[in-house]
Amino acid sequence: MELLNNLLLYIDSYLGSAAYFPYLLLGVGLFFTLYLGFPQVRYFRHAWRVVAGKFDKKGTPGDTSHFQALSTALSGTVGTGNIGGVALAIFLGGPAALFWMWMTAFMGMTTKFVEVTLSHKYRVKTEDGTMAGGPMYYMDRRLNMKWLAVIFAIATIISSFGTGNMPQINNIAQSMEQTFSIDPVVTGAVLSILLAMVIIGGIKRIAAVTSKIVPIMGVLYVIGSLSVILYNLDNIGPSFVSIFSDAFTGSAATGGFLGASFAYAFNRGVNRGLFSNEAGQGSAPIAHASARANEPVSEGLVSILEPFIDTIIICTLTGLVILSSGAWTQKFENVFARTDLVFVTGQYDDHNDADREQLYKYLNGKKDNTVENYSGTVQVVDGIPKNNGEYTILHARSVAEDVHFIVAGEDPYTGKLPIKNGQLMKEDIEVVGKSLIHSAALTSVAFSEGYLGDFGQFIIPISLLMFAFSTAIAWSYYGDRAVVYLFGQRGVMPYRILYVCGFFWASFADTTLIWTASAVAIVLMTLPNLLGMLLLHKEMKQTVKSYWEDFRSGKN
């Protein structure tokens, strides 16, 4: 697993984690924001009126209403990215990462508007009478770049597993195990059966289910978030100050958090922002293509609301819960994930300014850092490591405390443990101790720091269950539309079976590996989509102009 994770990290270093990617993503959003005259601001009110059905007409071709299409698309975006993803971004980049998530969302409102409009414009009716759309269709039918459309469709299928499937059930199962002690295999088996029952019904059943789940889960999550934010109201001001003051400098060290550079906070904020709202990825246009509308721009306007609801509202609530509670700087008892565990040479104390500076440089990839990975042995007696200053154990980007080693999950280990280049080489050893935590576990702890007390932590598994399960439902539709494009209707059922099997497997797989795989899959969709959008920028502007001319004259 470590080798596979390292390979995926290497690939990601040239994709989502590469220096160019955040600038490219934000740059495309900024270009269209300026080119189309800030549509996310000018058309915001009109978008709500379209969703409310103010301009609906009978007999309009499509499979779903504007609201159902928005609900399906939102169910695909509102998921672990809003709960675990925000926590991961803050864990990696500090408060500054939340600022860059906002910027990604603001620019993403325009990006989403463009990709949905173009995708809806070139949608087609399939063999079974349902609509199929998405960037692959405008790439093929308008740009005559079938090779690019094929790349996008293949990437969509991969991403349906890496974004909408595996990270979702993995976070649900992890949360259910932590809160209710339910075996991940049981969680995976039950939800896999439910998933199969929903997705076999196609887009109409999917839309019917998601249009009911999305409003309920949104209200529940807002109430739970406010119970923490209002309880920690005195910390809200300082939280906002840290978000903005650190935006262009990086986040300073505080508590167990060792600090994050500007580049790291910027990259992680944009990356997690994309994972959360998917603007530019090209996934949501597939759901919006099913909407009943003659005018593609009308559905594009509906999509403007997605990043706003997903990131500006829900992700902000999550971020403020985590920051105001202070949980992101505290160390908690947890079982260490091997992919987050490293031994470094020498003794480092995170209360010492000089040591913190060196560890900051090491964790942020600075060239002038002097920290080296440890190779040697660790002597352990009754589970407790004997350390004469030869090494320091880091876990989850923090100095680990009260570390002990266990065999088979319960018996203290005694003996020597081999360490090679910072990695523990003995596979059957479980490492437990105090460190920073991240993803859904961090959000869960933060939710217990409010008026609801320990009961607050139950909001996360319940919210994750609804958020993430609905995401998996929506992404099954994205994947099967890509399968229809590549192989026709005959490929849909084999895909759905494989999708459900992958969903079950991921319930008990390593969390870090799943997140890394999803990061790679996202960018494999995004790059072709951004290229296609840029090539059609003139057509997009003309399409928008024609829509408003017809609207003012009463033709639509």
C-alpha positions as a Python dict, from the first residue, in 0.01 Angstrom:
ca = {
    (1, 'M'): (0, 0, 0),
    (2, 'E'): (284, 239, 83),
    (3, 'L'): (449, 173, -254),
    (4, 'L'): (121, 232, -438),
    (5, 'N'): (52, 548, -238),
    (6, 'N'): (403, 677, -316),
    (7, 'L'): (350, 605, -686),
    (8, 'L'): (22, 796, -685),
    (9, 'L'): (186, 1084, -498),
    (10, 'Y'): (458, 1092, -765),
    (11, 'I'): (197, 1108, -1043),
    (12, 'D'): (3, 1373, -851),
    (13, 'S'): (321, 1582, -822),
    (14, 'Y'): (290, 1642, -1199),
    (15, 'L'): (-88, 1698, -1183),
    (16, 'G'): (-291, 1841, -895),
    (17, 'S'): (6, 1906, -666),
    (18, 'A'): (218, 2064, -939),
    (19, 'A'): (286, 2436, -907),
    (20, 'Y'): (102, 2519, -1232),
    (21, 'F'): (-231, 2353, -1151),
    (22, 'P'): (-384, 2599, -900),
    (23, 'Y'): (-288, 2890, -1126),
    (24, 'L'): (-440, 2716, -1427),
    (25, 'L'): (-766, 2639, -1248),
    (26, 'L'): (-805, 2984, -1097),
    (27, 'G'): (-676, 3145, -1415),
    (28, 'V'): (-949, 2990, -1631),
    (29, 'G'): (-1213, 3096, -1378),
    (30, 'L'): (-1068, 3448, -1365),
    (31, 'F'): (-1052, 3471, -1744),
    (32, 'F'): (-1419, 3380, -1788),
    (33, 'T'): (-1521, 3598, -1491),
    (34, 'L'): (-1368, 3902, -1662),
    (35, 'Y'): (-1457, 3794, -2018),
    (36, 'L'): (-1827, 3744, -1933),
    (37, 'G'): (-1848, 4041, -1694),
    (38, 'F'): (-1880, 3873, -1351),
    (39, 'P'): (-2181, 3651, -1428),
    (40, 'Q'): (-2167, 3496, -1078),
    (41, 'V'): (-2259, 3840, -939),
    (42, 'R'): (-2480, 3985, -1214),
    (43, 'Y'): (-2694, 3675, -1269),
    (44, 'F'): (-2706, 3543, -911),
    (45, 'R'): (-3061, 3659, -833),
    (46, 'H'): (-3191, 3543, -1171),
    (47, 'A'): (-3043, 3198, -1110),
    (48, 'W'): (-3259, 3152, -800),
    (49, 'R'): (-3569, 3243, -1001),
    (50, 'V'): (-3482, 2979, -1263),
    (51, 'V'): (-3440, 2713, -994),
    (52, 'A'): (-3777, 2810, -845),
    (53, 'G'): (-3940, 2730, -1181),
    (54, 'K'): (-4043, 3086, -1267),
    (55, 'F'): (-3969, 3033, -1637),
    (56, 'D'): (-4059, 2663, -1681),
    (57, 'K'): (-4262, 2562, -1986),
    (58, 'K'): (-4455, 2241, -2049),
    (59, 'G'): (-4323, 1996, -2302),
    (60, 'T'): (-3961, 2105, -2267),
    (61, 'P'): (-3725, 1814, -2347),
    (62, 'G'): (-3534, 1660, -2057),
    (63, 'D'): (-3557, 1409, -1773),
    (64, 'T'): (-3550, 1628, -1459),
    (65, 'S'): (-3659, 1971, -1335),
    (66, 'H'): (-3407, 2250, -1272),
    (67, 'F'): (-3430, 2183, -897),
    (68, 'Q'): (-3381, 1808, -938),
    (69, 'A'): (-3080, 1862, -1166),
    (70, 'L'): (-2932, 2105, -912),
    (71, 'S'): (-3002, 1860, -628),
    (72, 'T'): (-2836, 1576, -819),
    (73, 'A'): (-2534, 1791, -900),
    (74, 'L'): (-2517, 1918, -541),
    (75, 'S'): (-2541, 1564, -409),
    (76, 'G'): (-2239, 1490, -627),
    (77, 'T'): (-2041, 1783, -486),
    (78, 'V'): (-2164, 1805, -125),
    (79, 'G'): (-1987, 1507, 27),
    (80, 'T'): (-1668, 1421, 209),
    (81, 'G'): (-1502, 1728, 59),
    (82, 'N'): (-1726, 1945, 276),
    (83, 'I'): (-1657, 1749, 594),
    (84, 'G'): (-1329, 1560, 560),
    (85, 'G'): (-1187, 1769, 275),
    (86, 'V'): (-1209, 2103, 458),
    (87, 'A'): (-1054, 1944, 766),
    (88, 'L'): (-775, 1800, 552),
    (89, 'A'): (-711, 2139, 387),
    (90, 'I'): (-684, 2315, 726),
    (91, 'F'): (-471, 2031, 865),
    (92, 'L'): (-230, 2068, 573),
    (93, 'G'): (-237, 2441, 506),
    (94, 'G'): (-382, 2602, 818),
    (95, 'P'): (-652, 2875, 814),
    (96, 'A'): (-509, 3024, 492),
    (97, 'A'): (-626, 2717, 299),
    (98, 'L'): (-988, 2816, 365),
    (99, 'F'): (-932, 3152, 194),
    (100, 'W'): (-811, 2977, -120),
    (101, 'M'): (-1107, 2742, -108),
    (102, 'W'): (-1327, 3054, -120),
    (103, 'M'): (-1136, 3196, -414),
    (104, 'T'): (-1169, 2864, -595),
    (105, 'A'): (-1544, 2872, -531),
    (106, 'F'): (-1593, 3233, -644),
    (107, 'M'): (-1406, 3176, -970),
    (108, 'G'): (-1565, 2833, -990),
    (109, 'M'): (-1913, 2983, -1005),
    (110, 'T'): (-1823, 3121, -1348),
    (111, 'T'): (-1634, 2809, -1453),
    (112, 'K'): (-1938, 2598, -1366),
    (113, 'F'): (-2164, 2836, -1561),
    (114, 'V'): (-1951, 2791, -1874),
    (115, 'E'): (-1906, 2413, -1861),
    (116, 'V'): (-2273, 2345, -1787),
    (117, 'T'): (-2400, 2577, -2061),
    (118, 'L'): (-2175, 2420, -2325),
    (119, 'S'): (-2253, 2065, -2212),
    (120, 'H'): (-2628, 2124, -2210),
    (121, 'K'): (-2610, 2283, -2555),
    (122, 'Y'): (-2457, 1972, -2714),
    (123, 'R'): (-2640, 1700, -2522),
    (124, 'V'): (-2800, 1407, -2708),
    (125, 'K'): (-3089, 1167, -2660),
    (126, 'T'): (-2972, 808, -2602),
    (127, 'E'): (-3112, 473, -2717),
    (128, 'D'): (-3335, 442, -2410),
    (129, 'G'): (-3481, 791, -2459),
    (130, 'T'): (-3292, 964, -2177),
    (131, 'M'): (-3060, 1261, -2216),
    (132, 'A'): (-2682, 1232, -2211),
    (133, 'G'): (-2448, 1526, -2192),
    (134, 'G'): (-2121, 1645, -2054),
    (135, 'P'): (-1794, 1790, -2181),
    (136, 'M'): (-1726, 1481, -2393),
    (137, 'Y'): (-2023, 1574, -2613),
    (138, 'Y'): (-1919, 1932, -2686),
    (139, 'M'): (-1562, 1813, -2742),
    (140, 'D'): (-1689, 1562, -2995),
    (141, 'R'): (-1987, 1735, -3160),
    (142, 'R'): (-1858, 2093, -3161),
    (143, 'L'): (-1478, 2081, -3145),
    (144, 'N'): (-1449, 1763, -3355),
    (145, 'M'): (-1187, 1644, -3107),
    (146, 'K'): (-1309, 1292, -3042),
    (147, 'W'): (-969, 1194, -2902),
    (148, 'L'): (-1007, 1458, -2631),
    (149, 'A'): (-1365, 1348, -2563),
    (150, 'V'): (-1246, 988, -2522),
    (151, 'I'): (-975, 1095, -2278),
    (152, 'F'): (-1231, 1289, -2076),
    (153, 'A'): (-1482, 1003, -2075),
    (154, 'I'): (-1221, 751, -1961),
    (155, 'A'): (-1107, 994, -1691),
    (156, 'T'): (-1470, 1036, -1581),
    (157, 'I'): (-1508, 663, -1531),
    (158, 'I'): (-1183, 651, -1332),
    (159, 'S'): (-1286, 958, -1135),
    (160, 'S'): (-1628, 813, -1058),
    (161, 'F'): (-1439, 562, -847),
    (162, 'G'): (-1164, 795, -726),
    (163, 'T'): (-1392, 1089, -640),
    (164, 'G'): (-1752, 983, -599),
    (165, 'N'): (-1719, 624, -490),
    (166, 'M'): (-1421, 518, -281),
    (167, 'P'): (-1346, 830, -71),
    (168, 'Q'): (-1714, 861, 18),
    (169, 'I'): (-1772, 513, 161),
    (170, 'N'): (-1426, 515, 317),
    (171, 'N'): (-1512, 825, 519),
    (172, 'I'): (-1858, 693, 609),
    (173, 'A'): (-1715, 363, 733),
    (174, 'Q'): (-1433, 534, 924),
    (175, 'S'): (-1678, 767, 1096),
    (176, 'M'): (-1926, 491, 1180),
    (177, 'E'): (-1651, 277, 1329),
    (178, 'Q'): (-1511, 564, 1536),
    (179, 'T'): (-1849, 682, 1668),
    (180, 'F'): (-2065, 370, 1684),
    (181, 'S'): (-1801, 90, 1671),
    (182, 'I'): (-1963, -56, 1359),
    (183, 'D'): (-1732, -279, 1155),
    (184, 'P'): (-1646, -105, 823),
    (185, 'V'): (-1729, -425, 636),
    (186, 'V'): (-2084, -417, 776),
    (187, 'T'): (-2125, -50, 683),
    (188, 'G'): (-1991, -120, 334),
    (189, 'A'): (-2216, -422, 278),
    (190, 'V'): (-2539, -249, 386),
    (191, 'L'): (-2477, 71, 191),
    (192, 'S'): (-2362, -120, -117),
    (193, 'I'): (-2698, -296, -131),
    (194, 'L'): (-2883, 36, -93),
    (195, 'L'): (-2663, 196, -359),
    (196, 'A'): (-2740, -83, -605),
    (197, 'M'): (-3115, -45, -543),
    (198, 'V'): (-3101, 328, -626),
    (199, 'I'): (-2868, 344, -925),
    (200, 'I'): (-3034, 63, -1118),
    (201, 'G'): (-3335, 293, -1158),
    (202, 'G'): (-3134, 546, -1360),
    (203, 'I'): (-3149, 927, -1351),
    (204, 'K'): (-3519, 960, -1263),
    (205, 'R'): (-3485, 750, -949),
    (206, 'I'): (-3152, 913, -868),
    (207, 'A'): (-3305, 1261, -902),
    (208, 'A'): (-3606, 1162, -690),
    (209, 'V'): (-3383, 1035, -409),
    (210, 'T'): (-3128, 1318, -413),
    (211, 'S'): (-3391, 1594, -427),
    (212, 'K'): (-3521, 1466, -93),
    (213, 'I'): (-3185, 1394, 74),
    (214, 'V'): (-3009, 1721, -13),
    (215, 'P'): (-3245, 1966, 166),
    (216, 'I'): (-3265, 1745, 477),
    (217, 'M'): (-2892, 1699, 507),
    (218, 'G'): (-2831, 2070, 448),
    (219, 'V'): (-3063, 2181, 731),
    (220, 'L'): (-2921, 1924, 973),
    (221, 'Y'): (-2563, 2025, 903),
    (222, 'V'): (-2632, 2399, 936),
    (223, 'I'): (-2800, 2350, 1276),
    (224, 'G'): (-2512, 2134, 1401),
    (225, 'S'): (-2251, 2382, 1276),
    (226, 'L'): (-2421, 2679, 1440),
    (227, 'S'): (-2432, 2492, 1773),
    (228, 'V'): (-2049, 2497, 1772),
    (229, 'I'): (-1995, 2838, 1611),
    (230, 'L'): (-2229, 3020, 1852),
    (231, 'Y'): (-2079, 2835, 2151),
    (232, 'N'): (-1731, 2953, 2045),
    (233, 'L'): (-1847, 3294, 1924),
    (234, 'D'): (-1551, 3473, 2083),
    (235, 'N'): (-1316, 3276, 1857),
    (236, 'I'): (-1495, 3358, 1532),
    (237, 'G'): (-1330, 3700, 1493),
    (238, 'P'): (-976, 3566, 1545),
    (239, 'S'): (-1058, 3278, 1308),
    (240, 'F'): (-1151, 3518, 1027),
    (241, 'V'): (-841, 3727, 1101),
    (242, 'S'): (-617, 3420, 1066),
    (243, 'I'): (-787, 3318, 740),
    (244, 'F'): (-721, 3654, 575),
    (245, 'S'): (-392, 3752, 743),
    (246, 'D'): (-228, 3421, 652),
    (247, 'A'): (-366, 3404, 297),
    (248, 'F'): (-54, 3542, 127),
    (249, 'T'): (207, 3446, 387),
    (250, 'G'): (116, 3094, 491),
    (251, 'S'): (-13, 2982, 831),
    (252, 'A'): (211, 3021, 1136),
    (253, 'A'): (278, 2742, 1385),
    (254, 'T'): (39, 2718, 1678),
    (255, 'G'): (-18, 2439, 1929),
    (256, 'G'): (69, 2106, 1769),
    (257, 'F'): (39, 2257, 1419),
    (258, 'L'): (391, 2317, 1286),
    (259, 'G'): (298, 2573, 1021),
    (260, 'A'): (241, 2575, 647),
    (261, 'S'): (403, 2782, 373),
    (262, 'F'): (203, 3006, 139),
    (263, 'A'): (267, 2767, -152),
    (264, 'Y'): (141, 2472, 50),
    (265, 'A'): (-168, 2652, 182),
    (266, 'F'): (-247, 2788, -166),
    (267, 'N'): (-207, 2453, -336),
    (268, 'R'): (-403, 2256, -76),
    (269, 'G'): (-678, 2516, -57),
    (270, 'V'): (-731, 2520, -434),
    (271, 'N'): (-697, 2143, -458),
    (272, 'R'): (-949, 2075, -180),
    (273, 'G'): (-1172, 2351, -318),
    (274, 'L'): (-1186, 2169, -650),
    (275, 'F'): (-1255, 1838, -474),
    (276, 'S'): (-1539, 2004, -287),
    (277, 'N'): (-1720, 2203, -559),
    (278, 'E'): (-1578, 2030, -870),
    (279, 'A'): (-1589, 2352, -1074),
    (280, 'G'): (-1387, 2291, -1389),
    (281, 'Q'): (-1380, 1917, -1342),
    (282, 'G'): (-1668, 1864, -1583),
    (283, 'S'): (-1870, 1628, -1365),
    (284, 'A'): (-2173, 1840, -1270),
    (285, 'P'): (-2253, 1927, -1637),
    (286, 'I'): (-2343, 1561, -1683),
    (287, 'A'): (-2622, 1595, -1424),
    (288, 'H'): (-2736, 1932, -1554),
    (289, 'A'): (-2762, 1795, -1907),
    (290, 'S'): (-3067, 1598, -1792),
    (291, 'A'): (-3262, 1914, -1702),
    (292, 'R'): (-3574, 2015, -1890),
    (293, 'A'): (-3469, 2333, -2071),
    (294, 'N'): (-3463, 2466, -2426),
    (295, 'E'): (-3209, 2732, -2339),
    (296, 'P'): (-2867, 2592, -2232),
    (297, 'V'): (-2782, 2919, -2058),
    (298, 'S'): (-3078, 2883, -1821),
    (299, 'E'): (-2930, 2561, -1684),
    (300, 'G'): (-2587, 2720, -1677),
    (301, 'L'): (-2732, 2992, -1454),
    (302, 'V'): (-2867, 2727, -1217),
    (303, 'S'): (-2519, 2581, -1182),
    (304, 'I'): (-2380, 2913, -1055),
    (305, 'L'): (-2549, 2832, -725),
    (306, 'E'): (-2357, 2506, -678),
    (307, 'P'): (-2016, 2637, -567),
    (308, 'F'): (-2192, 2904, -362),
    (309, 'I'): (-2396, 2651, -163),
    (310, 'D'): (-2125, 2388, -154),
    (311, 'T'): (-1818, 2594, -64),
    (312, 'I'): (-1916, 2948, 33),
    (313, 'I'): (-2183, 2819, 274),
    (314, 'I'): (-2122, 2457, 377),
    (315, 'C'): (-1741, 2448, 363),
    (316, 'T'): (-1725, 2781, 547),
    (317, 'L'): (-1943, 2640, 825),
    (318, 'T'): (-1713, 2339, 854),
    (319, 'G'): (-1403, 2558, 854),
    (320, 'L'): (-1537, 2790, 1123),
    (321, 'V'): (-1635, 2492, 1340),
    (322, 'I'): (-1282, 2352, 1317),
    (323, 'L'): (-1103, 2685, 1366),
    (324, 'S'): (-1323, 2826, 1645),
    (325, 'S'): (-1312, 2500, 1842),
    (326, 'G'): (-931, 2493, 1829),
    (327, 'A'): (-938, 2119, 1755),
    (328, 'W'): (-707, 2161, 1453),
    (329, 'T'): (-408, 2251, 1679),
    (330, 'Q'): (-469, 1982, 1944),
    (331, 'K'): (-330, 1630, 1966),
    (332, 'F'): (-566, 1340, 2023),
    (333, 'E'): (-519, 970, 2092),
    (334, 'N'): (-548, 776, 1766),
    (335, 'V'): (-420, 475, 1574),
    (336, 'F'): (-143, 596, 1344),
    (337, 'A'): (-184, 546, 970),
    (338, 'R'): (139, 410, 821),
    (339, 'T'): (126, 655, 533),
    (340, 'D'): (123, 947, 782),
    (341, 'L'): (397, 800, 1005),
    (342, 'V'): (770, 883, 976),
    (343, 'F'): (1076, 854, 1200),
    (344, 'V'): (1331, 1135, 1173),
    (345, 'T'): (1688, 1140, 1305),
    (346, 'G'): (1748, 1333, 1628),
    (347, 'Q'): (1532, 1462, 1909),
    (348, 'Y'): (1287, 1741, 1824),
    (349, 'D'): (1055, 1924, 2062),
    (350, 'D'): (760, 2115, 1918),
    (351, 'H'): (778, 2356, 2215),
    (352, 'N'): (1123, 2466, 2100),
    (353, 'D'): (1119, 2746, 1839),
    (354, 'A'): (1435, 2627, 1662),
    (355, 'D'): (1305, 2271, 1639),
    (356, 'R'): (967, 2388, 1512),
    (357, 'E'): (1140, 2591, 1241),
    (358, 'Q'): (1336, 2288, 1118),
    (359, 'L'): (1031, 2062, 1122),
    (360, 'Y'): (833, 2331, 938),
    (361, 'K'): (1096, 2335, 664),
    (362, 'Y'): (1100, 1954, 648),
    (363, 'L'): (721, 1919, 623),
    (364, 'N'): (689, 2197, 365),
    (365, 'G'): (969, 2069, 143),
    (366, 'K'): (1210, 2355, 199),
    (367, 'K'): (1555, 2294, 48),
    (368, 'D'): (1746, 2433, 347),
    (369, 'N'): (1595, 2195, 605),
    (370, 'T'): (1839, 1980, 806),
    (371, 'V'): (1595, 1708, 915),
    (372, 'E'): (1678, 1358, 787),
    (373, 'N'): (1477, 1038, 785),
    (374, 'Y'): (1593, 785, 1043),
    (375, 'S'): (1731, 442, 959),
    (376, 'G'): (1815, 194, 1233),
    (377, 'T'): (1625, 10, 1504),
    (378, 'V'): (1383, 104, 1780),
    (379, 'Q'): (1398, -90, 2106),
    (380, 'V'): (1052, -144, 2254),
    (381, 'V'): (971, -282, 2600),
    (382, 'D'): (608, -354, 2693),
    (383, 'G'): (493, -137, 2404),
    (384, 'I'): (699, 167, 2506),
    (385, 'P'): (985, 277, 2276),
    (386, 'K'): (1323, 340, 2444),
    (387, 'N'): (1469, 656, 2297),
    (388, 'N'): (1799, 819, 2388),
    (389, 'G'): (1756, 1103, 2145),
    (390, 'E'): (1829, 900, 1830),
    (391, 'Y'): (1496, 969, 1664),
    (392, 'T'): (1164, 1156, 1677),
    (393, 'I'): (832, 1006, 1570),
    (394, 'L'): (616, 1228, 1350),
    (395, 'H'): (259, 1145, 1270),
    (396, 'A'): (5, 1355, 1078),
    (397, 'R'): (258, 1637, 1037),
    (398, 'S'): (306, 1670, 1414),
    (399, 'V'): (541, 1542, 1684),
    (400, 'A'): (379, 1227, 1823),
    (401, 'E'): (341, 1185, 2199),
    (402, 'D'): (274, 890, 2434),
    (403, 'V'): (355, 646, 2155),
    (404, 'H'): (321, 272, 2215),
    (405, 'F'): (344, -29, 1986),
    (406, 'I'): (88, -309, 1985),
    (407, 'V'): (70, -653, 1828),
    (408, 'A'): (-260, -786, 1693),
    (409, 'G'): (-444, -480, 1820),
    (410, 'E'): (-414, -556, 2191),
    (411, 'D'): (-81, -701, 2317),
    (412, 'P'): (212, -466, 2394),
    (413, 'Y'): (512, -538, 2173),
    (414, 'T'): (858, -613, 2310),
    (415, 'G'): (1167, -635, 2090),
    (416, 'K'): (1352, -445, 1818),
    (417, 'L'): (1174, -277, 1527),
    (418, 'P'): (1360, -208, 1201),
    (419, 'I'): (1328, 144, 1057),
    (420, 'K'): (1441, 217, 699),
    (421, 'N'): (1444, 570, 558),
    (422, 'G'): (1192, 680, 817),
    (423, 'Q'): (948, 395, 762),
    (424, 'L'): (852, 119, 1007),
    (425, 'M'): (927, -207, 826),
    (426, 'K'): (731, -454, 1043),
    (427, 'E'): (379, -481, 902),
    (428, 'D'): (195, -649, 1192),
    (429, 'I'): (265, -370, 1442),
    (430, 'E'): (-1, -115, 1531),
    (431, 'V'): (124, 226, 1647),
    (432, 'V'): (-95, 427, 1885),
    (433, 'G'): (-35, 767, 2041),
    (434, 'K'): (-129, 1134, 2046),
    (435, 'S'): (-94, 1351, 1736),
    (436, 'L'): (-288, 1591, 1520),
    (437, 'I'): (-578, 1431, 1337),
    (438, 'H'): (-738, 1518, 1004),
    (439, 'S'): (-1023, 1447, 764),
    (440, 'A'): (-1360, 1342, 907),
    (441, 'A'): (-1205, 1249, 1244),
    (442, 'L'): (-1098, 1611, 1301),
    (443, 'T'): (-1439, 1750, 1203),
    (444, 'S'): (-1609, 1498, 1432),
    (445, 'V'): (-1401, 1606, 1732),
    (446, 'A'): (-1462, 1974, 1652),
    (447, 'F'): (-1838, 1921, 1652),
    (448, 'S'): (-1822, 1799, 2012),
    (449, 'E'): (-1687, 2142, 2121),
    (450, 'G'): (-2027, 2316, 2121),
    (451, 'Y'): (-2364, 2332, 2292),
    (452, 'L'): (-2434, 1969, 2210),
    (453, 'G'): (-2115, 1852, 2384),
    (454, 'D'): (-2021, 1491, 2312),
    (455, 'F'): (-2350, 1442, 2131),
    (456, 'G'): (-2225, 1683, 1866),
    (457, 'Q'): (-1987, 1424, 1729),
    (458, 'F'): (-2286, 1217, 1616),
    (459, 'I'): (-2372, 1488, 1363),
    (460, 'I'): (-2069, 1395, 1153),
    (461, 'P'): (-2141, 1026, 1095),
    (462, 'I'): (-2507, 1106, 1024),
    (463, 'S'): (-2416, 1395, 791),
    (464, 'L'): (-2142, 1192, 626),
    (465, 'L'): (-2385, 908, 573),
    (466, 'M'): (-2625, 1136, 383),
    (467, 'F'): (-2367, 1363, 216),
    (468, 'A'): (-2132, 1091, 100),
    (469, 'F'): (-2396, 835, 7),
    (470, 'S'): (-2577, 1088, -210),
    (471, 'T'): (-2243, 1176, -372),
    (472, 'A'): (-2185, 812, -458),
    (473, 'I'): (-2533, 797, -613),
    (474, 'A'): (-2472, 1104, -831),
    (475, 'W'): (-2128, 989, -943),
    (476, 'S'): (-2263, 653, -1055),
    (477, 'Y'): (-2472, 850, -1304),
    (478, 'Y'): (-2171, 1050, -1422),
    (479, 'G'): (-1978, 731, -1480),
    (480, 'D'): (-2257, 553, -1664),
    (481, 'R'): (-2307, 851, -1901),
    (482, 'A'): (-1937, 829, -1983),
    (483, 'V'): (-1979, 454, -2041),
    (484, 'V'): (-2274, 525, -2273),
    (485, 'Y'): (-2059, 767, -2471),
    (486, 'L'): (-1775, 514, -2508),
    (487, 'F'): (-1956, 180, -2535),
    (488, 'G'): (-2327, 247, -2573),
    (489, 'Q'): (-2609, 125, -2350),
    (490, 'R'): (-2465, -229, -2329),
    (491, 'G'): (-2182, -112, -2105),
    (492, 'V'): (-2402, 44, -1834),
    (493, 'M'): (-2494, -265, -1630),
    (494, 'P'): (-2137, -408, -1609),
    (495, 'Y'): (-2021, -61, -1499),
    (496, 'R'): (-2286, -38, -1227),
    (497, 'I'): (-2193, -382, -1092),
    (498, 'L'): (-1825, -285, -1081),
    (499, 'Y'): (-1915, 48, -921),
    (500, 'V'): (-2102, -123, -636),
    (501, 'C'): (-1817, -374, -584),
    (502, 'G'): (-1562, -92, -566),
    (503, 'F'): (-1786, 89, -320),
    (504, 'F'): (-1786, -212, -90),
    (505, 'W'): (-1409, -270, -114),
    (506, 'A'): (-1326, 89, -28),
    (507, 'S'): (-1517, 70, 300),
    (508, 'F'): (-1223, -108, 462),
    (509, 'A'): (-931, 27, 254),
    (510, 'D'): (-658, 268, 374),
    (511, 'T'): (-789, 627, 397),
    (512, 'T'): (-476, 805, 280),
    (513, 'L'): (-445, 586, -28),
    (514, 'I'): (-805, 663, -127),
    (515, 'W'): (-756, 1038, -93),
    (516, 'T'): (-437, 1023, -299),
    (517, 'A'): (-606, 821, -575),
    (518, 'S'): (-896, 1067, -587),
    (519, 'A'): (-660, 1363, -624),
    (520, 'V'): (-507, 1206, -936),
    (521, 'A'): (-844, 1113, -1089),
    (522, 'I'): (-986, 1463, -1047),
    (523, 'V'): (-713, 1628, -1252),
    (524, 'L'): (-740, 1368, -1528),
    (525, 'M'): (-1088, 1507, -1593),
    (526, 'T'): (-1014, 1872, -1528),
    (527, 'L'): (-731, 1935, -1773),
    (528, 'P'): (-919, 1824, -2090),
    (529, 'N'): (-1231, 2011, -1976),
    (530, 'L'): (-1046, 2338, -1918),
    (531, 'L'): (-887, 2310, -2262),
    (532, 'G'): (-1223, 2253, -2429),
    (533, 'M'): (-1382, 2547, -2249),
    (534, 'L'): (-1105, 2786, -2351),
    (535, 'L'): (-1134, 2680, -2715),
    (536, 'L'): (-1506, 2767, -2710),
    (537, 'H'): (-1481, 3099, -2524),
    (538, 'K'): (-1617, 3305, -2817),
    (539, 'E'): (-1913, 3074, -2868),
    (540, 'M'): (-1990, 3090, -2497),
    (541, 'K'): (-2003, 3468, -2502),
    (542, 'Q'): (-2232, 3471, -2806),
    (543, 'T'): (-2461, 3208, -2651),
    (544, 'V'): (-2501, 3417, -2335),
    (545, 'K'): (-2566, 3732, -2538),
    (546, 'S'): (-2834, 3558, -2745),
    (547, 'Y'): (-3004, 3423, -2431),
    (548, 'W'): (-3046, 3768, -2278),
    (549, 'E'): (-3163, 3919, -2606),
    (550, 'D'): (-3431, 3651, -2634),
    (551, 'F'): (-3519, 3684, -2265),
    (552, 'R'): (-3574, 4059, -2289),
    (553, 'S'): (-3784, 4014, -2602),
    (554, 'G'): (-3992, 3743, -2435),
    (555, 'K'): (-3887, 3457, -2665),
    (556, 'N'): (-3773, 3231, -2376),
}
